[in-house]
């Protein structure tokens, strides 16, 4: 090989020697010779960069080629020994950002604005004088001493906002007042269409007479409820285009006035505190208040003031919880005072860690349920399914609904795992922490993020048990997954992650465990008399039930590619069970 420094072989030799001297791990091989080896991901990265320069040279010396091959093989081997920490952390950060974006998307699809709807103005005209109510509950004046209604004259034109339980409409008057009227006082209430071919009756409880084809338009003359077969059934008295007048089951008809009108979400609520209300409501305009808490449920003018009712507000005081807030506004639509409405009992979770702080911050304004639900006619098949055979299909529908909710909540709680990803990765890659310490830190991080999301959902949904089970299950699933990775892939000695190789398994034999419980077996009933009174005595024999479970045990053997430490993970699988009684 030429010693000319401009010779490609000499240049290559100089470069691979630079790589070799870069490696800081020094050892002695079986022949007593010193050898070097990359000792970090940084050394591997620098070596690859120099190796690229070598590949640009036209090397033809066999000895130099052998050294280059040796350098390449060593780098490839070392590349598998040291995890790509930076890549892993970058990936975790990306998923964390995706989680934050996911939260942002959920925020963006929720709105406090009134929906834009298409409706027939002629249908939303009152057929008689009626009350514009502040709430759909009992409109009587009570101890709150508030104005609960405004009288609307016959022929009043109303703008629909939303429907409530297919019984009421939230409407707005020409002068801007807002409240509720029963749909039966509106001109469009008599328009209905059959969902399918239906039977008709000349009287309620009478025999079937004839049928009405599917999608037939009818005029509703009357509505009645009747107690039949242990349940209340709703009937419509309808008139057809051919002059027939018949009674039909209401469930088989769509009342057309509800089409395209969104539904007021009955589950929407906004948790806050008296302190926050005093700070954020008094002295503020109605428009600003609605931007914070959602549209007022009703807005009614009085002689000298205006009253805006916010049914969705759940206000927590020192000792009580109140559902609904009445805001008294002056002529400039600025809040002068407030009045807490219906007092309710407080849940135990109101006193747990961070709940009060989250309520004071009004964290639920960040993201909440949609204020108005879209009315989707294409989902009528779902309602038909629930009504198909009464309680049975309703039970199936409930199970399906709960399953969907569970999946959505699992995905929501999993966002916490995504956001926490970078923190989990940093502690997992930190070598000064042992495996037990890393698992403990992971437990704290996952628990904290899941707990915060759990508190948020609890405050929004005002439920805790079912949500708590899902939150705990989600946190346990992710924690178990991370712990398994640490057990199998993080060296207990040098604490390098993803540096383990499999060394096979070791059979550890069979083990048994026995549990016992008391059980009662019914053996019959003894009849006796006490005077003229018959006495039935149910008889039982108490047994001691023993359950013996059989397990197959084995050890998964691992070795660290960095420090060559060997360890094992003991595992067991249940392979049988026997039961005995004594």
C-alpha positions as CSV (number, residue, x, y, z in Angstrom):
1,X,0.0,0.0,0.0
2,X,1.4,3.4,-1.0
3,X,2.3,5.9,1.7
4,X,1.3,8.8,-0.5
5,X,-1.2,10.9,1.5
6,X,-3.1,11.6,-1.6
7,X,-3.5,7.9,-2.4
8,X,-7.1,6.7,-1.8
9,X,-5.9,3.7,0.2
10,X,-3.8,6.0,2.5
11,X,-6.7,8.4,2.9
12,X,-9.0,5.5,3.8
13,X,-6.5,4.1,6.3
14,X,-6.3,7.5,8.0
15,X,-10.1,7.7,8.2
16,X,-10.7,4.2,9.6
17,X,-8.0,4.8,12.2
18,X,-9.8,7.9,13.1
19,X,-13.0,5.8,13.6
20,X,-11.2,3.2,15.6
21,X,-9.6,5.7,17.9
22,X,-13.0,7.4,18.3
23,X,-14.4,4.3,20.0
24,X,-14.0,4.6,23.8
25,X,-14.9,1.0,24.8
26,X,-11.5,-0.8,25.3
27,X,-11.3,-4.5,25.9
28,X,-8.9,-7.5,25.7
29,X,-9.8,-10.5,23.5
30,X,-9.0,-14.1,24.0
31,X,-5.6,-13.7,22.4
32,X,-4.7,-11.0,24.9
33,X,-5.0,-8.3,22.2
34,X,-6.6,-4.9,22.8
35,X,-9.7,-4.1,20.8
36,X,-12.0,-1.1,20.6
37,X,-15.8,-0.9,20.4
38,X,-18.3,2.0,20.1
39,X,-19.6,2.9,23.6
40,X,-22.5,5.1,22.7
41,X,-25.1,6.1,20.1
42,X,-23.1,9.3,19.6
43,X,-19.9,7.4,18.7
44,X,-21.9,5.2,16.2
45,X,-23.4,8.3,14.6
46,X,-19.9,9.9,14.2
47,X,-18.5,6.7,12.8
48,X,-21.2,6.4,10.2
49,X,-20.4,9.9,9.1
50,X,-16.7,9.2,8.6
51,X,-17.5,5.9,6.9
52,X,-19.5,7.7,4.3
53,X,-16.3,9.6,3.4
54,X,-14.4,6.3,3.1
55,X,-17.0,5.0,0.7
56,X,-16.4,7.9,-1.6
57,X,-12.7,6.8,-2.1
58,X,-11.6,4.4,-4.8
59,X,-9.9,1.8,-2.5
60,X,-8.2,-1.2,-4.1
61,X,-5.9,-2.4,-1.4
62,X,-7.1,-5.8,0.1
63,X,-5.8,-5.1,3.6
64,X,-7.6,-1.7,3.7
65,X,-10.8,-3.3,2.4
66,X,-10.6,-5.9,5.2
67,X,-10.3,-3.1,7.7
68,X,-13.2,-1.2,6.2
69,X,-15.3,-4.4,6.3
70,X,-14.4,-4.9,9.9
71,X,-15.3,-1.3,10.8
72,X,-18.7,-1.7,9.0
73,X,-19.5,-5.0,10.7
74,X,-18.6,-3.5,14.1
75,X,-20.8,-0.5,13.5
76,X,-23.7,-2.7,12.4
77,X,-23.4,-4.8,15.5
78,X,-23.2,-1.8,17.8
79,X,-26.1,-0.2,16.1
80,X,-28.4,-3.0,17.4
81,X,-26.9,-2.7,20.9
82,X,-27.7,0.9,21.6
83,X,-31.3,2.1,21.4
84,X,-32.1,5.1,19.3
85,X,-33.1,7.3,22.2
86,X,-33.5,10.4,20.1
87,X,-35.8,8.7,17.6
88,X,-37.9,7.2,20.3
89,X,-38.3,10.5,22.1
90,X,-39.1,12.3,18.8
91,X,-41.8,9.7,18.1
92,X,-43.2,10.2,21.6
93,X,-43.2,13.9,21.2
94,X,-45.1,13.5,17.8
95,X,-47.7,11.3,19.5
96,X,-47.9,13.8,22.4
97,X,-48.6,16.6,19.9
98,X,-51.2,14.4,18.2
99,X,-52.9,13.9,21.5
100,X,-53.0,17.7,22.1
101,X,-54.3,18.2,18.6
102,X,-56.9,15.6,19.3
103,X,-58.0,17.6,22.3
104,X,-58.0,20.7,20.2
105,X,-60.2,19.0,17.6
106,X,-62.7,18.0,20.3
107,X,-62.7,21.6,21.3
108,X,-63.3,22.9,17.8
109,X,-66.3,20.6,17.1
110,X,-68.2,21.9,20.1
111,X,-70.1,25.2,19.8
112,X,-72.1,27.6,21.9
113,X,-73.7,29.2,18.9
114,X,-77.3,28.8,17.9
115,X,-77.6,26.4,15.0
116,X,-78.6,27.5,11.6
117,X,-81.8,25.6,10.7
118,X,-84.2,25.5,7.8
119,X,-87.9,25.5,8.8
120,X,-91.3,26.4,7.5
121,X,-92.2,29.8,9.1
122,X,-95.9,29.1,8.6
123,X,-95.7,26.1,10.9
124,X,-94.3,28.1,13.8
125,X,-97.3,30.3,14.4
126,X,-99.4,29.9,17.6
127,X,-102.9,28.6,17.0
128,X,-104.1,30.1,20.4
129,X,-102.8,32.3,23.1
130,X,-100.2,30.5,25.2
131,X,-97.4,31.0,27.7
132,X,-93.7,31.5,26.8
133,X,-92.2,29.5,29.7
134,X,-88.7,30.0,31.2
135,X,-88.3,26.2,31.7
136,X,-90.1,23.0,30.6
137,X,-90.5,22.0,34.2
138,X,-93.4,23.0,36.4
139,X,-94.0,26.7,35.5
140,X,-95.7,27.6,38.8
141,X,-94.5,30.6,40.7
142,X,-92.5,29.3,43.7
143,X,-90.3,30.4,46.5
144,X,-87.9,31.8,44.0
145,X,-90.4,34.5,43.2
146,X,-89.3,35.0,39.6
147,X,-91.3,35.8,36.5
148,X,-91.8,32.4,34.9
149,X,-93.8,33.2,31.8
150,X,-94.8,35.7,29.2
151,X,-98.2,35.6,27.5
152,X,-98.1,35.1,23.8
153,X,-101.2,36.0,21.8
154,X,-102.8,33.8,19.1
155,X,-101.0,34.2,15.8
156,X,-97.6,35.0,17.3
157,X,-94.7,34.2,14.9
158,X,-91.9,32.3,16.5
159,X,-88.4,31.3,15.5
160,X,-87.5,27.7,16.5
161,X,-84.1,27.1,18.2
162,X,-84.3,23.5,19.4
163,X,-86.7,20.8,20.4
164,X,-87.0,19.2,23.9
165,X,-88.2,15.5,24.3
166,X,-90.4,15.8,21.2
167,X,-92.8,17.8,23.4
168,X,-91.5,21.3,23.5
169,X,-89.8,23.9,21.4
170,X,-87.2,26.4,22.5
171,X,-88.2,29.5,20.5
172,X,-87.4,33.2,20.1
173,X,-90.1,35.9,19.7
174,X,-89.9,38.9,17.4
175,X,-88.8,41.1,20.2
176,X,-85.9,38.8,21.2
177,X,-87.4,37.0,24.1
178,X,-86.5,33.3,24.5
179,X,-88.4,30.4,26.1
180,X,-90.4,27.3,25.6
181,X,-93.8,26.5,24.2
182,X,-95.5,23.1,23.8
183,X,-95.4,22.0,20.2
184,X,-99.2,21.3,20.2
185,X,-100.0,25.0,20.1
186,X,-98.2,25.5,16.8
187,X,-99.7,25.3,13.3
188,X,-97.3,22.6,12.1
189,X,-98.2,20.2,14.9
190,X,-100.9,18.6,12.9
191,X,-98.6,17.4,10.1
192,X,-97.4,13.8,10.3
193,X,-96.1,11.0,8.1
194,X,-96.4,7.2,8.6
195,X,-93.0,5.5,9.0
196,X,-94.3,2.2,7.7
197,X,-97.6,0.5,6.8
198,X,-99.7,0.8,9.9
199,X,-103.0,-0.6,11.2
200,X,-105.9,1.8,12.0
201,X,-108.7,1.7,14.6
202,X,-112.1,3.5,14.7
203,X,-111.7,3.8,18.4
204,X,-109.0,3.3,21.0
205,X,-109.0,-0.3,22.1
206,X,-111.1,-1.3,19.2
207,X,-110.4,-3.8,16.4
208,X,-108.2,-3.2,13.5
209,X,-110.1,-1.6,10.5
210,X,-107.7,-1.0,7.6
211,X,-104.1,0.2,6.9
212,X,-102.3,3.3,6.0
213,X,-99.4,2.9,3.6
214,X,-95.8,3.9,4.5
215,X,-94.9,7.6,4.0
216,X,-98.5,8.7,3.9
217,X,-99.2,12.3,5.0
218,X,-102.0,12.7,7.5
219,X,-103.6,15.5,9.5
220,X,-103.6,15.1,13.3
221,X,-106.9,16.0,14.8
222,X,-106.4,14.8,18.4
223,X,-103.9,13.1,20.7
224,X,-104.7,10.8,23.6
225,X,-102.9,8.4,26.0
226,X,-104.5,5.1,27.1
227,X,-103.4,2.5,29.7
228,X,-103.1,-0.8,27.8
229,X,-101.4,-4.1,28.8
230,X,-99.6,-2.6,31.8
231,X,-98.2,0.4,29.9
232,X,-99.3,3.7,28.6
233,X,-99.8,3.9,24.8
234,X,-100.0,7.1,22.9
235,X,-102.6,7.4,20.1
236,X,-103.2,9.9,17.3
237,X,-106.6,10.7,15.8
238,X,-105.8,11.4,12.1
239,X,-107.6,12.5,9.0
240,X,-106.5,11.2,5.6
241,X,-106.9,12.8,2.2
242,X,-109.7,10.4,1.3
243,X,-111.7,11.6,4.2
244,X,-111.2,8.7,6.6
245,X,-110.8,9.5,10.2
246,X,-108.9,6.9,12.2
247,X,-107.0,6.3,15.4
248,X,-103.4,5.1,15.1
249,X,-100.4,4.4,17.3
250,X,-98.3,7.6,17.6
251,X,-95.0,5.7,17.6
252,X,-95.6,4.7,13.9
253,X,-95.7,8.4,12.8
254,X,-93.2,11.2,12.4
255,X,-94.4,14.6,13.5
256,X,-92.9,16.7,10.6
257,X,-92.5,19.9,12.6
258,X,-89.6,18.3,14.4
259,X,-87.7,17.5,11.2
260,X,-84.5,19.5,10.8
261,X,-84.8,21.1,14.2
262,X,-81.9,20.2,16.5
263,X,-82.5,18.9,20.0
264,X,-81.4,20.7,23.1
265,X,-78.9,18.4,24.7
266,X,-80.3,17.3,28.1
267,X,-76.9,16.1,29.3
268,X,-75.0,19.3,28.8
269,X,-73.8,20.9,32.0
270,X,-71.2,23.4,33.0
271,X,-69.7,23.1,36.5
272,X,-68.6,26.2,38.3
273,X,-68.5,27.9,41.7
274,X,-70.2,30.8,43.4
275,X,-66.8,32.5,43.5
276,X,-66.3,32.2,39.7
277,X,-69.9,33.4,39.0
278,X,-69.3,36.5,41.1
279,X,-66.1,37.2,39.2
280,X,-67.2,36.3,35.7
281,X,-70.9,37.3,35.5
282,X,-71.6,40.4,37.6
283,X,-71.0,43.5,35.5
284,X,-70.7,41.6,32.2
285,X,-73.0,41.7,29.2
286,X,-75.4,38.9,28.3
287,X,-73.4,38.3,25.0
288,X,-70.2,37.9,27.0
289,X,-71.8,35.6,29.5
290,X,-73.2,33.3,26.8
291,X,-69.7,33.1,25.2
292,X,-68.4,31.7,28.5
293,X,-71.2,29.4,29.5
294,X,-73.4,28.7,26.4
295,X,-76.7,30.3,25.3
296,X,-79.2,31.2,28.0
297,X,-82.0,28.6,28.2
298,X,-84.5,31.4,28.4
299,X,-84.5,35.2,28.2
300,X,-87.6,37.0,29.4
301,X,-88.4,40.7,29.8
302,X,-89.9,42.0,32.9
303,X,-91.2,45.5,33.7
304,X,-87.8,47.1,34.4
305,X,-85.3,44.3,34.0
306,X,-84.5,41.2,32.0
307,X,-84.1,37.6,33.3
308,X,-81.8,35.1,31.7
309,X,-81.9,31.6,32.9
310,X,-78.9,29.2,32.4
311,X,-80.2,25.7,33.1
312,X,-76.8,24.2,32.2
313,X,-74.9,25.8,35.0
314,X,-74.2,23.6,38.0
315,X,-73.0,26.1,40.7
316,X,-71.2,24.7,43.7
317,X,-71.2,26.7,47.0
318,X,-69.5,25.9,50.3
319,X,-72.1,23.3,51.3
320,X,-74.6,22.9,48.4
321,X,-74.9,22.4,44.7
322,X,-77.4,24.4,42.7
323,X,-78.7,23.4,39.2
324,X,-79.5,26.5,37.2
325,X,-78.6,30.2,37.5
326,X,-80.9,33.1,37.0
327,X,-79.1,36.3,35.9
328,X,-80.9,39.6,36.4
329,X,-79.9,42.1,33.7
330,X,-80.5,45.9,33.4
331,X,-81.8,47.7,30.4
332,X,-78.4,47.6,28.9
333,X,-78.3,43.8,29.1
334,X,-75.6,43.9,31.8
335,X,-75.8,41.6,34.8
336,X,-76.6,43.3,38.0
337,X,-77.2,40.2,40.2
338,X,-77.7,36.5,40.1
339,X,-79.9,34.0,41.9
340,X,-79.0,30.3,42.4
341,X,-81.8,28.0,41.5
342,X,-82.6,24.4,42.4
343,X,-80.6,23.1,45.4
344,X,-79.3,19.5,45.0
345,X,-77.2,17.2,47.1
346,X,-73.4,17.1,46.5
347,X,-71.5,14.0,45.4
348,X,-68.6,12.7,47.5
349,X,-66.2,13.5,44.7
350,X,-66.8,17.2,45.2
351,X,-64.2,17.1,48.0
352,X,-61.5,15.0,46.4
353,X,-58.1,16.3,45.4
354,X,-58.1,19.1,42.7
355,X,-61.9,19.2,42.1
356,X,-62.5,22.5,43.8
357,X,-59.5,24.1,42.0
358,X,-60.7,22.8,38.6
359,X,-64.2,24.2,39.3
360,X,-62.8,27.6,40.2
361,X,-60.8,27.6,37.0
362,X,-64.0,26.6,35.1
363,X,-62.0,24.0,33.2
364,X,-65.1,22.7,31.5
365,X,-65.3,25.8,29.3
366,X,-62.2,24.4,27.4
367,X,-64.3,21.7,25.9
368,X,-67.7,20.2,26.5
369,X,-70.6,18.3,25.0
370,X,-72.2,19.9,22.0
371,X,-74.9,22.3,23.3
372,X,-77.4,21.3,20.6
373,X,-77.8,17.8,19.2
374,X,-78.4,17.4,15.5
375,X,-81.7,15.9,14.6
376,X,-80.8,13.1,12.2
377,X,-83.8,11.5,10.4
378,X,-81.6,8.7,9.0
379,X,-81.2,7.3,12.5
380,X,-84.9,6.5,12.6
381,X,-84.1,2.9,12.1
382,X,-82.4,2.9,15.5
383,X,-85.5,4.2,17.2
384,X,-87.5,1.6,15.4
385,X,-85.1,-1.1,16.6
386,X,-85.5,0.1,20.2
387,X,-89.3,0.0,19.9
388,X,-89.5,-3.3,18.1
389,X,-90.2,-5.6,21.0
390,X,-90.3,-3.4,24.0
391,X,-87.8,-3.9,26.9
392,X,-85.8,-6.6,25.1
393,X,-84.6,-4.5,22.2
394,X,-84.3,-1.5,24.5
395,X,-82.0,-3.5,26.7
396,X,-79.9,-4.6,23.6
397,X,-79.8,-0.9,22.5
398,X,-78.7,0.1,26.0
399,X,-75.8,-2.4,25.9
400,X,-74.7,-1.2,22.5
401,X,-74.9,2.4,23.6
402,X,-72.9,1.7,26.7
403,X,-70.3,-0.2,24.6
404,X,-69.8,2.7,22.3
405,X,-69.5,5.1,25.2
406,X,-66.9,2.8,26.8
407,X,-64.9,2.7,23.6
408,X,-65.0,6.5,23.2
409,X,-64.0,7.0,26.9
410,X,-61.2,4.6,26.5
411,X,-59.9,6.5,23.5
412,X,-60.3,9.8,25.4
413,X,-58.4,8.5,28.5
414,X,-55.7,7.1,26.2
415,X,-55.0,10.6,25.0
416,X,-53.4,11.2,28.4
417,X,-51.0,8.3,27.6
418,X,-50.1,10.0,24.3
419,X,-49.5,13.4,25.9
420,X,-47.4,11.8,28.7
421,X,-45.3,9.9,26.2
422,X,-42.2,12.1,26.2
423,X,-42.1,12.1,30.0
424,X,-42.4,8.3,30.1
425,X,-39.6,7.9,27.5
426,X,-37.2,10.2,29.3
427,X,-37.5,8.3,32.6
428,X,-37.3,5.0,30.8
429,X,-34.1,5.9,29.1
430,X,-32.6,7.5,32.2
431,X,-29.9,5.0,33.3
432,X,-29.5,6.2,36.9
433,X,-33.0,4.8,37.8
434,X,-33.5,1.2,38.4
435,X,-36.4,-0.8,36.8
436,X,-38.6,-0.6,40.0
437,X,-38.1,3.2,40.2
438,X,-38.9,3.6,36.5
439,X,-42.1,1.6,36.9
440,X,-43.1,3.7,40.0
441,X,-42.5,7.0,38.1
442,X,-44.5,5.6,35.1
443,X,-47.3,4.7,37.5
444,X,-47.3,8.3,39.0
445,X,-47.3,9.9,35.5
446,X,-50.0,7.8,34.0
447,X,-52.1,8.1,37.1
448,X,-51.8,11.9,37.2
449,X,-52.8,12.4,33.5
450,X,-55.6,9.8,33.7
451,X,-56.8,11.4,37.0
452,X,-57.0,14.9,35.5
453,X,-59.0,13.6,32.5
454,X,-61.2,11.6,34.8
455,X,-62.0,14.7,36.9
456,X,-62.8,16.6,33.8
457,X,-65.3,14.0,32.5
458,X,-66.8,13.7,36.0
459,X,-67.4,17.5,36.2
460,X,-68.9,17.5,32.7
461,X,-71.1,14.3,33.0
462,X,-71.8,14.6,36.7
463,X,-71.2,10.8,36.9
464,X,-68.3,9.1,38.6
465,X,-68.7,5.3,39.0
466,X,-68.8,3.9,35.5
467,X,-66.4,6.6,34.3
468,X,-64.1,5.7,37.2
469,X,-64.0,2.0,36.2
470,X,-63.1,2.9,32.6
471,X,-60.4,5.4,33.7
472,X,-58.8,2.9,36.1
473,X,-59.0,0.1,33.5
474,X,-57.4,2.4,30.8
475,X,-54.6,3.5,33.2
476,X,-53.9,-0.1,34.3
477,X,-53.8,-1.3,30.7
478,X,-51.2,1.3,29.7
479,X,-49.2,0.8,32.9
480,X,-49.1,-2.9,32.5
481,X,-47.9,-2.6,28.9
482,X,-45.1,-0.2,29.9
483,X,-44.1,-2.5,32.9
484,X,-44.0,-5.5,30.6
485,X,-41.6,-3.6,28.3
486,X,-39.4,-2.7,31.2
487,X,-39.3,-6.3,32.6
488,X,-38.5,-7.9,29.2
489,X,-36.4,-5.2,27.5
490,X,-34.7,-3.0,30.1
491,X,-31.5,-4.4,31.6
492,X,-31.7,-4.6,35.4
493,X,-27.9,-4.0,35.6
494,X,-26.9,-1.2,33.2
495,X,-30.5,0.0,32.7
496,X,-30.3,0.1,28.9
497,X,-33.7,-0.1,27.3
498,X,-34.4,-2.3,24.2
499,X,-31.0,-4.0,24.6
500,X,-32.2,-7.5,25.5
501,X,-32.0,-10.7,23.4
502,X,-33.9,-13.9,24.1
503,X,-32.0,-16.9,25.6
504,X,-34.9,-19.3,25.5
505,X,-37.1,-20.6,28.3
506,X,-36.6,-22.7,31.4
507,X,-39.4,-25.0,32.5
508,X,-40.1,-24.5,36.3
509,X,-42.6,-27.3,36.7
510,X,-46.2,-27.3,37.9
511,X,-47.7,-25.5,41.0
512,X,-51.0,-25.6,42.7
513,X,-53.0,-23.1,44.7
514,X,-56.2,-23.8,46.7
515,X,-58.9,-21.5,47.8
516,X,-62.0,-22.3,49.9
517,X,-65.4,-20.8,50.6
518,X,-68.6,-21.7,52.4
519,X,-71.6,-22.5,50.1
520,X,-75.2,-23.5,51.0
521,X,-77.0,-26.3,49.1
522,X,-80.8,-26.2,49.2
523,X,-82.2,-29.6,50.1
524,X,-85.9,-28.9,50.4
525,X,-88.6,-27.2,52.4
526,X,-90.2,-28.4,55.6
527,X,-93.9,-27.4,56.2
528,X,-95.2,-27.0,59.7
529,X,-98.0,-25.3,61.5
530,X,-98.1,-22.9,64.4
531,X,-101.7,-23.0,65.3
532,X,-103.5,-22.1,62.1
533,X,-100.5,-20.5,60.5
534,X,-98.6,-22.4,57.9
535,X,-94.8,-22.1,58.2
536,X,-92.4,-23.0,55.4
537,X,-88.9,-23.7,56.5
538,X,-86.2,-23.8,53.7
539,X,-83.5,-26.2,54.6
540,X,-79.8,-26.0,53.5
541,X,-76.6,-28.0,54.0
542,X,-73.4,-25.9,54.3
543,X,-70.4,-27.2,52.5
544,X,-66.8,-26.2,52.4
545,X,-66.0,-25.7,48.7
546,X,-62.3,-26.1,47.8
547,X,-61.1,-24.9,44.4
548,X,-57.6,-26.1,43.4
549,X,-56.0,-24.3,40.4
550,X,-53.1,-25.9,38.5
551,X,-50.4,-23.7,36.9
552,X,-47.6,-24.3,34.4
553,X,-44.5,-22.2,35.4
554,X,-41.6,-21.2,33.3
555,X,-38.9,-18.5,33.0
556,X,-38.2,-16.3,30.0
557,X,-34.4,-15.8,29.9
558,X,-32.9,-12.6,28.6
559,X,-29.4,-11.2,28.1
560,X,-28.3,-7.6,27.7
561,X,-26.4,-6.8,24.5
562,X,-24.5,-4.0,26.2
563,X,-23.2,-5.4,29.5
564,X,-24.1,-9.1,28.9
565,X,-26.0,-9.3,32.1
566,X,-28.5,-12.2,32.2
567,X,-31.9,-12.2,33.9
568,X,-35.2,-14.1,33.9
569,X,-38.9,-13.2,34.0
570,X,-41.0,-15.8,35.8
571,X,-44.4,-16.5,34.2
572,X,-47.3,-18.8,34.9
573,X,-50.3,-20.1,33.0
574,X,-53.4,-21.7,34.4
575,X,-53.9,-25.1,32.9
576,X,-56.5,-26.7,35.0
577,X,-58.9,-26.5,38.0
578,X,-60.7,-29.0,40.3
579,X,-63.4,-28.5,42.8
580,X,-64.2,-30.6,45.9
581,X,-66.7,-30.4,48.8
582,X,-66.3,-31.5,52.4
